[in-house]
Amino acid sequence: AARALEKVGHRLGDLEACGFQVDHFGSLVASLTAETAKADDALKDLRKEVAAFFHADLAATVTRVLRANSQSVEDNGVAVQAGYLAQVAAGGEDGFSRGANPSVTCLIDPKELDFVLDNLVGNAVRAMKDVSTRNLSVTWSVGDGMVTLDVRDTGCGIPEENRDRIMDSRFSTREGGGDGLPRSRKILRKYGGGLMITDTAVGHGTTFRVTLPAA
């Protein structure tokens, strides 16, 4: 790709050197067109090669993260719903594999998506520790080239005075916390995505939304 672009640069330099005169332009335009086509093909190949390193299967990630958190989910009596509203049993490992989980691929390093989702699931379970209704749902959809994933809990909710500070790495309501959400948002922004709170109410739970480009 670099070599192809370099040749395009040389052809443009030749045009500039001759003052873009019509007689010289005619002799160079065919060469410039050919070199531009080669550069375009090289860049397309490069994009495919790079993207291959940053493809994360969302359904597989959800399954993997829920399995990793299955003991905490079970210990806290949390009912889990995942996929396209497919009911997921929290009582056993195989339960996290059941239901309609169509394949959706996101543009992100799989390990970094694991971190983001694991942080959100862990936060959600902790938020439901002192409430009577403990439901966790992880759902997603695709539209306009973007994947939208919602992690919703029925926990304690976020007080209004903390909502603007929750993404601040210097802020935490628990000892040793405070880095997960800011780091997650930074990761997602790196890939052209984002992290936001779409709904929260004290005593009624919180919904965090992850957005990422579809790969």
N, C-alpha and C positions, 0 to 999 in steps of 0.2 A: 504493500500500500504506500509506504514512504517513497519507494523508487518511482512508482507510477505518478505520484503527486509531484515529485521532483521534476519529472519530464514535462508535466503540464506547466510547471513554473518556468521551465526553460522556454517553452513555446510562447508563453505569455511575455516573457522577457524579450524574445525576438520581435514580437509585435510592437512592444513599447519602444524598442531600439529603432525601429523603422518609422516611428511616429504614427503607427496605425494607418499608413498609406494604403489606399485601395489595391494598388498593384502588388504590394508585398503581402497584404492580407489574404488575397486569393490563393497565393502559393502556400501559405502557412495554415489556413483554416482546416484543410483536410487532415493535416498532421495533428493539429490541436484537438480536433474532434475525435480522432482515433485514440490519442493519449488520454483524453477525458473519459472515454468509454472504458479503457483499461483501468483507470483509477477508480471509476465507479464500481466495476466488478471486484476490484481488490478490496475496496472498503466494505462491500456487501459480504465478501468472504470473511473479512476480519471481524465484522459484527457478529456473524454466526459463530465464529470460533470463541469470541469473548463471551457471548451470551450462554454458550454451552456450560460455562463454569458457574453460572448464576441462575440456574433453573431449580426451583424448589416446588415439589409436588405438595400442594396445600393439604389435601386429604391425608397424605402420608404423614405430614408434619403434625397435624391435629391428632392423629392416631398415636404417634410416637410420644407426643407431649402428654396426652391424657394417660397413657400407660405409665409414663414416668411419674406421674402425680397420683396414680390410682390408690396408693396406700393412704395418702393424705386425704383424698376425696372420700374414701371409705371410712376412715377414722372420724371424719367430721360429718358424716351422714349427708353428703351432698349428692343430690340427684343431677345427673348430667344428660344434656341433650346436645347432639353434635351433628355436623353435616347439614344437609338441606332439611332441617327440622326432623331428622331421623332420630328416633329415641335410642339412647345409648345406655346400657346397663353399667352401673358403676361397681358392681360386685365382683367382677372377674375380668381378667385380661382380655379374653376373647370377646367380651361385650363391647369393647371399644372398636372392634372390627366390623360389627354388624351395622346394617342400615345403608341407605343410598348415599354414598360419598363419591360423586362424580369427580373425575380428575380435572384439577385446575392447576396450572403451572404459573408461578409468580417469578418475576425477575428479581432475584435476591439470592445471596449465598444461603444454602439450606441450614448451615449451622447458625447463622445470624437470625434466621426466621425462627429456629428452635428457641434461641434465647428470648426473643420478643414474646413469643406465645407462652413459653414457660413462665416468664415473669408475670404476664397478665393472668394466667390461670392460678399461679401461686397467690397473687394479690387477691383474686376473687375468693379463693377458699378461705384465706385469712379474714376477709371482710365479713364472711358469714359465720364466724366462730360463735358470736353471741346473739344470733337471731334464730327464730324458730323455724322459718321457712328457708330452706337452703337449696336453691336451684341454680345451676350453672348451664348456660347454653353457649355454644360456639357455632355460629352460622356464617355463611358467606354467599356472595353472589358475584357475577361478572357482568360488566357493562361498559361500553365506550372504551375498551382497551384497559380497564382498570379492574382489579380485584378488591372487593370490600369485605372485610372480615369483622364481625362483631362478637365481642366477648361480654356476655351479660350475666350479672349476678343479682341475687336478691338480698344483698348484705346491708351493711350499716349506712352506705351512701357516703358522699363527700360533702361536708359542710360548705356553705357558700363562700366563707372566708378563705377556704383552702383551695378552691377550684382553679384559681389563677396561679397558684404556687406549686401545684402537684407535679408539674414537669420540671421544677427547679431542683437541680442536683443538691442544693444546700438545704432542701426542705424534706422533712420526713416526720410522720406521726409515730414511728416506732424506732427503737434503737437498732442501729446497724442498717437501716433502710435509707432510701432516698436516691439511689443511683439507677435503679432498674428502669423507671419510666423515662428519665432524661436520656439514658443511653439507648433505649429502644427507639425513641423518637429520632435520635441522631442517626441510628442505623437506617431507619426507614426513609428518612430524607435523603440519604446518600443514594438511594435507588429511585428517587423521584416519588416516594410515597409519603405517608404521614401517620400520625397517631393523635387522636383527639377523644375527648369525652363527649358523647352525643346525648347522654341522658344520665342524670343522677338526682337522687332525692334522699335526704336523711331518713333512714329506716325503711327504704324501699329499694335500695340497690343502685347499681351503676352499670353503664354500658360504655366500654371502650371500643373505638373503631380503628382498625388498621386498614390503610389503603396502600396498594402496591400495583405497579404496572403488570399486566398479564404478559407472560413470556411467550 
